Amino acid sequence: MADDMTYGALAVASRRRVLEVLRRAGTPLDAVALGQATGLHPNTVRFHLKVLIEAGYVVQASAPRGGPGRPQAVYAEVAPAAEAGGYALLAEMLAGQLDDRDGSALAQRAGRRWLHRTAPAAAAVPASTGPERAAADPVAAPPGAGATATLDEAAVRATALFAELGFDPVRTPHDGAARIELHACPFLDVARRHPDVVCGVHLGLLRGTVDGLAPQAFDAELYPFVRPGVCAAEIRRRESR
């Protein structure tokens, strides 16, 4: 994001207060709740939110009301906190370098390689069955899983992986596929500038996870920024050829 836009968005103390409340909340809030938490009028809050959205710090979504009426607008913080500084700079430098070297393919291989390196540690988790095992061990495939693995099992494992990595994944209905929306990318700012690299790593993680459950049984894709600050992973049963 441009430096002048960043400065303008954070130059006002009351606007920074709105952003801080969203960061600490850990869940989307509406303008009324933000006004109560900050002591600001809801209209003032909405003005600040508009600026923060344009600068890339906040996203808006719709949430159903408890009773009749139109869905209400809620807001969530999406940019990483400034304390991430050194790691964010390192990620930016590496992603920028990979962009010049067939970054997407290299990034996918990096995601798969990281997954395979961490798999032995995951295998040490006590054995269990069903969704509980998938949540504790999103990579390791039980013996014979390739022949019987279902699309739902693949989605459970992928959701567990993304949850462990802090993506705030949400399963959503989708015809013929398991769709997982990712609402909290830990590398959002870098991903905006280098989507082939950052999203390539995440695609490698996704494909490595479903292949670990059932090699060659599923096709997996990652769609960056289907909505502001939200990406979507889709898993489909591979058709026999």
C-alpha positions as CSV (number, residue, x, y, z in Angstrom):
1,M,0.0,0.0,0.0
2,A,1.3,3.5,-0.7
3,D,3.1,5.3,2.1
4,D,0.9,8.4,2.0
5,M,-2.3,6.3,2.2
6,T,-0.8,4.4,5.1
7,Y,0.1,7.5,6.9
8,G,-3.2,9.2,6.3
9,A,-5.1,6.1,7.6
10,L,-3.2,6.0,10.8
11,A,-2.5,9.7,11.4
12,V,-5.7,10.2,13.4
13,A,-5.7,9.0,17.0
14,S,-9.4,8.0,17.1
15,R,-9.0,6.0,13.9
16,R,-6.1,4.1,15.4
17,R,-8.3,3.4,18.4
18,V,-10.9,1.9,16.1
19,L,-8.3,-0.3,14.5
20,E,-6.9,-1.4,17.9
21,V,-10.4,-2.4,19.1
22,L,-10.8,-4.6,16.0
23,R,-7.4,-6.2,16.5
24,R,-8.1,-7.0,20.1
25,A,-11.7,-8.2,19.4
26,G,-10.7,-11.3,17.4
27,T,-14.1,-11.3,15.8
28,P,-16.0,-8.9,13.4
29,L,-17.8,-6.0,15.0
30,D,-20.5,-3.6,13.7
31,A,-20.3,0.2,13.9
32,V,-22.4,0.4,17.0
33,A,-20.3,-2.0,19.0
34,L,-17.2,-0.2,17.8
35,G,-18.7,3.1,18.9
36,Q,-19.4,1.7,22.4
37,A,-15.9,0.4,22.7
38,T,-14.2,3.6,21.5
39,G,-16.6,6.2,22.8
40,L,-17.2,7.5,19.3
41,H,-20.5,8.2,17.5
42,P,-21.3,5.3,15.1
43,N,-21.3,7.8,12.1
44,T,-17.8,8.8,13.1
45,V,-16.8,5.2,13.4
46,R,-18.2,4.5,9.9
47,F,-16.1,7.3,8.4
48,H,-13.0,6.0,10.0
49,L,-13.8,2.5,8.8
50,K,-14.2,3.7,5.2
51,V,-10.6,5.2,5.4
52,L,-9.2,2.0,6.9
53,I,-10.9,-0.1,4.3
54,E,-9.4,2.0,1.5
55,A,-6.0,1.7,3.1
56,G,-6.3,-2.1,3.3
57,Y,-6.4,-2.4,7.1
58,V,-10.1,-3.5,7.5
59,V,-12.6,-5.5,5.5
60,Q,-16.4,-5.3,5.5
61,A,-18.7,-8.3,5.5
62,S,-22.4,-9.0,6.0
63,A,-23.8,-10.8,9.0
64,P,-27.4,-12.0,9.6
65,R,-29.4,-10.2,12.2
66,G,-31.0,-11.9,15.2
67,G,-34.4,-10.9,13.9
68,P,-36.0,-9.6,10.6
69,G,-34.3,-7.0,8.5
70,R,-31.4,-6.6,6.2
71,P,-28.0,-8.2,7.1
72,Q,-25.8,-5.8,9.2
73,A,-22.4,-4.7,8.1
74,V,-19.6,-5.9,10.3
75,Y,-15.9,-5.2,10.1
76,A,-12.6,-7.0,10.8
77,E,-9.0,-6.1,10.9
78,V,-6.9,-7.8,8.2
79,A,-3.5,-6.2,8.2
80,P,-0.7,-7.7,10.4
81,A,0.2,-5.7,13.4
82,A,3.2,-3.5,13.2
83,E,5.1,-5.6,15.7
84,A,5.6,-8.2,12.9
85,G,8.1,-5.8,11.4
86,G,11.2,-7.9,10.9
87,Y,9.4,-11.0,9.7
88,A,7.2,-8.9,7.3
89,L,10.3,-7.3,5.8
90,L,12.0,-10.7,5.4
91,A,8.9,-12.1,3.7
92,E,8.7,-9.1,1.4
93,M,12.4,-9.5,0.4
94,L,12.1,-13.3,-0.3
95,A,8.8,-12.9,-2.2
96,G,10.2,-10.1,-4.3
97,Q,13.2,-12.3,-5.2
98,L,11.1,-15.3,-6.1
99,D,8.8,-13.2,-8.3
100,D,11.7,-12.9,-10.8
101,R,12.3,-16.7,-10.9
102,D,9.2,-18.6,-11.8
103,G,7.9,-17.8,-8.3
104,S,4.6,-19.7,-8.4
105,A,6.1,-23.1,-9.1
106,L,9.0,-22.6,-6.7
107,A,6.6,-21.4,-4.0
108,Q,4.3,-24.5,-4.5
109,R,7.3,-26.8,-4.1
110,A,8.4,-24.9,-0.9
111,G,4.9,-25.4,0.6
112,R,5.0,-29.1,-0.1
113,R,8.5,-29.4,1.2
114,W,7.6,-27.7,4.4
115,L,4.6,-29.9,4.9
116,H,6.7,-33.1,4.4
117,R,9.3,-31.9,6.9
118,T,6.7,-31.3,9.5
119,A,4.8,-34.5,8.9
120,P,7.1,-36.7,11.2
121,A,6.4,-34.5,14.1
122,A,2.6,-34.7,13.5
123,A,2.8,-38.5,13.4
124,A,3.8,-38.4,17.1
125,V,0.3,-37.3,18.0
126,P,-1.6,-40.1,19.8
127,A,-3.8,-42.1,17.4
128,S,-7.4,-41.3,17.1
129,T,-10.1,-41.5,14.5
130,G,-12.5,-39.3,12.6
131,P,-12.4,-35.4,12.6
132,E,-10.5,-35.3,15.9
133,R,-7.6,-37.1,14.4
134,A,-7.7,-34.8,11.3
135,A,-7.6,-31.7,13.5
136,A,-4.7,-32.9,15.5
137,D,-2.8,-34.4,12.5
138,P,-3.8,-32.7,9.2
139,V,-1.1,-34.2,7.1
140,A,-0.6,-37.9,8.0
141,A,-2.9,-40.3,6.0
142,P,-4.1,-43.5,7.7
143,P,-3.3,-46.8,6.0
144,G,-5.5,-47.4,2.9
145,A,-7.0,-44.0,3.0
146,G,-6.5,-43.4,-0.7
147,A,-9.1,-46.0,-1.7
148,T,-11.8,-44.8,0.6
149,A,-11.1,-41.1,1.3
150,T,-14.1,-38.8,0.8
151,L,-14.2,-35.2,-0.3
152,D,-15.4,-34.3,3.2
153,E,-12.4,-35.9,4.8
154,A,-10.1,-34.0,2.5
155,A,-11.8,-30.8,3.4
156,V,-11.6,-31.6,7.1
157,R,-7.8,-32.1,6.9
158,A,-7.3,-28.9,4.8
159,T,-9.4,-26.9,7.2
160,A,-7.5,-28.2,10.1
161,L,-4.2,-27.3,8.5
162,F,-5.3,-23.7,7.7
163,A,-6.7,-23.3,11.2
164,E,-3.4,-24.4,12.7
165,L,-1.6,-21.8,10.6
166,G,-4.0,-19.0,11.6
167,F,-6.0,-18.5,8.4
168,D,-9.4,-18.5,10.2
169,P,-10.9,-21.0,7.6
170,V,-14.6,-21.3,7.1
171,R,-16.3,-24.1,5.1
172,T,-19.0,-22.8,2.7
173,P,-21.4,-24.6,0.5
174,H,-20.3,-25.0,-3.1
175,D,-21.7,-27.3,-5.9
176,G,-19.5,-30.3,-6.6
177,A,-16.6,-29.1,-4.4
178,A,-15.5,-28.5,-0.9
179,R,-14.9,-24.8,-0.5
180,I,-12.9,-23.3,2.3
181,E,-12.8,-19.5,2.7
182,L,-9.6,-18.1,4.3
183,H,-10.4,-15.0,6.3
184,A,-7.1,-14.1,8.0
185,C,-4.0,-14.6,5.8
186,P,-0.9,-14.1,8.0
187,F,0.9,-12.7,5.0
188,L,-1.8,-10.5,3.6
189,D,0.2,-7.4,2.9
190,V,2.9,-9.4,1.1
191,A,0.3,-11.5,-0.7
192,R,-1.2,-8.3,-2.2
193,R,2.1,-7.4,-3.8
194,H,3.3,-10.9,-4.6
195,P,0.3,-13.2,-5.0
196,D,2.0,-15.8,-7.2
197,V,4.6,-16.4,-4.5
198,V,2.6,-16.2,-1.3
199,C,-0.5,-17.9,-2.6
200,G,1.7,-20.4,-4.4
201,V,3.1,-21.5,-1.0
202,H,-0.4,-21.9,0.4
203,L,-1.5,-23.9,-2.7
204,G,1.5,-26.2,-2.2
205,L,0.4,-26.7,1.4
206,L,-3.2,-27.4,0.3
207,R,-2.2,-29.9,-2.5
208,G,0.3,-31.6,-0.2
209,T,-2.4,-32.1,2.4
210,V,-5.0,-33.7,0.2
211,D,-2.4,-35.8,-1.6
212,G,-1.2,-37.0,1.8
213,L,-4.7,-38.2,2.5
214,A,-5.2,-39.8,-1.0
215,P,-2.6,-39.4,-3.7
216,Q,-4.0,-38.5,-7.1
217,A,-7.6,-38.6,-5.7
218,F,-8.4,-34.9,-5.6
219,D,-7.8,-31.7,-7.5
220,A,-7.2,-28.6,-5.3
221,E,-7.0,-24.9,-6.3
222,L,-6.6,-21.7,-4.4
223,Y,-8.3,-18.5,-5.6
224,P,-6.8,-15.3,-4.2
225,F,-8.9,-12.4,-3.1
226,V,-12.4,-13.6,-4.1
227,R,-13.4,-10.8,-1.7
228,P,-11.3,-8.1,-0.1
229,G,-9.0,-9.9,2.4
230,V,-10.6,-13.3,1.7
231,C,-9.2,-16.2,-0.4
232,A,-10.9,-19.5,-1.2
233,A,-9.5,-23.0,-1.4
234,E,-11.5,-25.6,-3.5
235,I,-11.1,-29.3,-3.4
236,R,-12.8,-31.6,-6.0
237,R,-12.8,-35.4,-6.5
238,R,-10.6,-36.1,-9.5
239,E,-12.5,-37.6,-12.4
240,S,-11.3,-40.9,-13.7
241,R,-9.6,-40.6,-17.0
